[in-house]
Amino acid sequence: MYCGNVEGSKDRWLLLLRHYGRKMFGRDKPLYSEAAELTSEIHACVRTVAQEKDIIWHWEEDDTV
């Protein structure tokens, strides 16, 4: 997981969850669904410090299955 400011901004944040393969050449990547509890808690935390209209979620549909 990566967390940091959006480039050039002091009040916008970027949270990034990436999955890496466990085997050579990136094979056997864990599914994002295995991190469902973690992402749910992140969503809950972010909503406590920002209004829903100010939050933008980005994801790729293939990765959420």
Backbone as ProteinMPNN parsed JSONL, in Angstrom:
{"seq_chain_A": "MYCGNVEGSKDRWLLLLRHYGRKMFGRDKPLYSEAAELTSEIHACVRTVAQEKDIIWHWEEDDTV", "coords_chain_A": {"N_chain_A": [[0.85, -1.159, 0.0], [0.503, 2.228, -0.756], [0.771, 5.57, 0.285], [0.338, 9.0, -0.083], [0.841, 12.523, -0.854], [-0.981, 13.964, -3.581], [0.737, 14.788, -6.475], [2.134, 18.01, -6.376], [0.251, 19.039, -4.648], [-1.003, 20.036, -1.44], [-3.157, 19.318, 0.021], [-4.481, 17.165, -1.053], [-4.808, 13.694, -1.326], [-3.342, 10.534, -2.188], [-4.085, 7.205, -2.188], [-2.879, 4.027, -2.68], [-3.344, 0.752, -3.626], [-1.675, -2.01, -4.503], [-1.145, -5.076, -6.208], [1.185, -7.705, -6.202], [2.839, -10.246, -8.027], [3.462, -13.491, -6.722], [5.215, -15.256, -7.649], [7.912, -15.974, -9.989], [8.249, -13.624, -12.653], [5.907, -12.268, -12.112], [3.728, -13.941, -11.819], [0.838, -15.59, -10.377], [-0.645, -13.629, -8.913], [-2.209, -12.201, -6.068], [-5.741, -11.928, -5.562], [-7.637, -8.894, -5.648], [-9.899, -9.073, -4.177], [-9.175, -10.46, -1.95], [-8.292, -8.542, -0.283], [-10.485, -7.254, 0.645], [-11.562, -6.656, 3.21], [-9.606, -4.917, 4.222], [-9.742, -2.784, 2.318], [-12.34, -1.953, 2.751], [-12.196, -0.933, 5.36], [-10.408, 1.162, 4.909], [-11.974, 2.798, 3.237], [-13.946, 3.511, 5.137], [-12.41, 4.963, 7.011], [-11.449, 7.103, 5.425], [-13.829, 8.39, 4.838], [-14.423, 9.543, 7.271], [-12.883, 11.794, 7.443], [-13.241, 13.312, 5.208], [-15.64, 14.777, 2.983], [-18.129, 12.974, 1.183], [-18.548, 13.943, -1.428], [-16.085, 14.965, -2.048], [-14.415, 12.889, -2.414], [-12.789, 10.718, -4.603], [-12.91, 7.673, -6.109], [-10.885, 5.318, -7.73], [-10.64, 2.512, -9.8], [-9.968, -0.615, -11.412], [-12.181, -2.621, -13.131], [-11.588, -5.326, -13.689], [-9.835, -5.956, -11.69], [-11.266, -6.007, -9.364], [-12.646, -8.279, -8.959]], "CA_chain_A": [[0.0, 0.0, 0.0], [1.227, 3.483, -0.839], [-0.027, 6.725, 0.671], [1.11, 10.233, -0.206], [0.15, 13.656, -1.466], [-1.066, 14.076, -5.031], [1.845, 15.645, -6.889], [1.843, 19.428, -6.448], [-0.853, 19.397, -3.763], [-0.775, 19.879, -0.005], [-4.388, 18.89, 0.678], [-5.089, 16.046, -1.792], [-4.055, 12.481, -1.028], [-3.446, 9.361, -3.047], [-3.883, 5.906, -1.545], [-2.735, 3.068, -3.766], [-3.2, -0.646, -3.244], [-1.215, -2.766, -5.678], [-0.855, -6.484, -5.92], [2.365, -8.19, -6.898], [2.902, -11.697, -8.172], [4.252, -14.2, -5.717], [6.176, -16.119, -8.341], [8.732, -15.337, -11.008], [7.582, -12.936, -13.765], [4.629, -11.703, -11.685], [2.622, -14.898, -11.831], [0.159, -15.91, -9.114], [-0.995, -12.418, -8.174], [-3.395, -12.364, -5.22], [-6.909, -11.172, -6.006], [-7.985, -7.744, -4.813], [-10.977, -9.466, -3.266], [-8.551, -10.918, -0.707], [-8.057, -7.352, 0.532], [-11.793, -6.607, 0.789], [-11.707, -6.109, 4.561], [-8.706, -3.768, 4.292], [-10.275, -1.666, 1.53], [-13.553, -1.485, 3.433], [-11.76, -0.105, 6.489], [-9.834, 2.386, 4.332], [-13.127, 3.615, 2.842], [-14.565, 4.044, 6.35], [-11.509, 5.978, 7.576], [-11.427, 8.28, 4.547], [-15.117, 9.081, 4.97], [-14.479, 10.284, 8.532], [-12.104, 13.033, 7.34], [-13.582, 14.025, 3.966], [-17.017, 14.627, 2.545], [-18.265, 12.025, 0.071], [-18.422, 14.649, -2.706], [-14.672, 15.284, -2.268], [-13.658, 11.63, -2.562], [-12.856, 10.088, -5.924], [-12.349, 6.328, -6.078], [-10.509, 4.786, -9.04], [-10.292, 1.092, -9.803], [-10.198, -1.32, -12.671], [-13.171, -3.662, -12.879], [-10.973, -6.655, -13.713], [-9.091, -6.164, -10.462], [-12.139, -6.042, -8.202], [-13.32, -9.572, -8.923]], "C_chain_A": [[0.9, 1.228, 0.0], [0.275, 4.601, -0.446], [0.858, 7.962, 0.559], [0.276, 11.331, -0.83], [0.101, 13.494, -2.98], [0.007, 15.082, -5.429], [1.405, 17.103, -7.025], [0.746, 19.9, -5.508], [-0.468, 19.18, -2.303], [-2.006, 19.331, 0.707], [-5.139, 17.811, -0.092], [-4.188, 14.835, -1.625], [-4.324, 11.387, -2.045], [-3.146, 8.127, -2.203], [-3.882, 4.872, -2.653], [-2.511, 1.674, -3.2], [-2.844, -1.421, -4.5], [-0.954, -4.209, -5.267], [0.3, -6.948, -6.804], [2.335, -9.709, -6.941], [3.826, -12.323, -7.146], [5.333, -15.067, -6.357], [6.928, -15.328, -9.398], [7.871, -14.766, -12.139], [6.169, -12.461, -13.4], [3.457, -12.655, -11.724], [2.043, -15.072, -10.43], [-0.117, -14.661, -8.272], [-2.214, -12.69, -7.302], [-4.531, -11.5, -5.765], [-7.139, -9.984, -5.076], [-9.085, -8.107, -3.831], [-10.42, -9.992, -1.939], [-8.264, -9.752, 0.238], [-9.36, -6.598, 0.806], [-11.969, -5.97, 2.165], [-10.827, -4.863, 4.729], [-9.277, -2.576, 3.54], [-11.553, -1.103, 2.153], [-13.198, -0.57, 4.597], [-11.137, 1.202, 6.012], [-10.955, 3.325, 3.919], [-13.755, 4.273, 4.068], [-13.715, 5.155, 6.966], [-11.522, 7.255, 6.745], [-12.72, 9.072, 4.701], [-15.241, 9.866, 6.276], [-13.751, 11.623, 8.444], [-12.416, 13.841, 6.082], [-15.044, 13.786, 3.635], [-17.059, 13.728, 1.318], [-18.07, 12.708, -1.282], [-16.972, 14.974, -3.049], [-13.804, 14.044, -2.487], [-13.87, 11.075, -3.96], [-12.161, 8.735, -5.821], [-12.051, 5.898, -7.51], [-10.175, 3.31, -8.873], [-10.532, 0.545, -11.185], [-11.103, -2.483, -12.382], [-12.547, -5.054, -12.837], [-10.283, -6.981, -12.393], [-9.987, -6.306, -9.251], [-12.843, -7.389, -8.049], [-12.581, -10.532, -8.031]], "O_chain_A": [[1.93, 1.258, 0.674], [-0.901, 4.575, -0.81], [1.989, 7.972, 1.046], [-0.848, 11.102, -1.278], [1.026, 12.955, -3.586], [0.159, 16.117, -4.78], [0.423, 17.399, -7.706], [0.349, 21.063, -5.57], [0.288, 18.267, -1.972], [-1.921, 18.924, 1.866], [-6.313, 17.564, 0.184], [-2.968, 14.927, -1.763], [-5.383, 11.329, -2.669], [-2.086, 8.023, -1.586], [-4.793, 4.848, -3.48], [-1.604, 1.45, -2.398], [-3.627, -1.477, -5.448], [-0.592, -4.501, -4.127], [0.372, -6.624, -7.989], [1.866, -10.366, -6.011], [4.842, -11.744, -6.761], [6.245, -15.546, -5.683], [6.62, -14.166, -9.665], [6.874, -15.373, -12.528], [5.331, -12.275, -14.282], [2.306, -12.223, -11.668], [2.683, -14.74, -9.432], [0.147, -14.642, -7.07], [-3.157, -13.344, -7.748], [-4.286, -10.453, -6.364], [-6.872, -10.056, -3.877], [-9.187, -7.504, -2.762], [-11.114, -9.97, -0.922], [-8.021, -9.96, 1.426], [-9.327, -5.42, 1.162], [-12.477, -4.853, 2.267], [-11.26, -3.87, 5.313], [-9.293, -1.465, 4.07], [-11.804, 0.1, 2.08], [-13.84, 0.462, 4.793], [-11.321, 2.241, 6.646], [-10.902, 4.519, 4.213], [-14.062, 5.465, 4.041], [-14.249, 6.177, 7.397], [-11.598, 8.357, 7.289], [-12.697, 10.303, 4.694], [-16.079, 10.763, 6.378], [-13.975, 12.5, 9.279], [-11.899, 14.946, 5.917], [-15.613, 12.743, 3.957], [-16.13, 13.723, 0.511], [-17.488, 12.115, -2.191], [-16.656, 15.23, -4.211], [-12.6, 14.153, -2.718], [-15.001, 10.978, -4.436], [-10.978, 8.656, -5.49], [-12.876, 6.093, -8.402], [-9.507, 2.917, -7.916], [-11.205, 1.157, -12.015], [-10.828, -3.266, -11.472], [-12.95, -5.879, -12.018], [-10.163, -8.149, -12.022], [-9.504, -6.696, -8.187], [-13.57, -7.593, -7.077], [-13.001, -11.678, -7.876]]}, "name": "protein", "num_of_chains": 1, "seq": "MYCGNVEGSKDRWLLLLRHYGRKMFGRDKPLYSEAAELTSEIHACVRTVAQEKDIIWHWEEDDTV"}
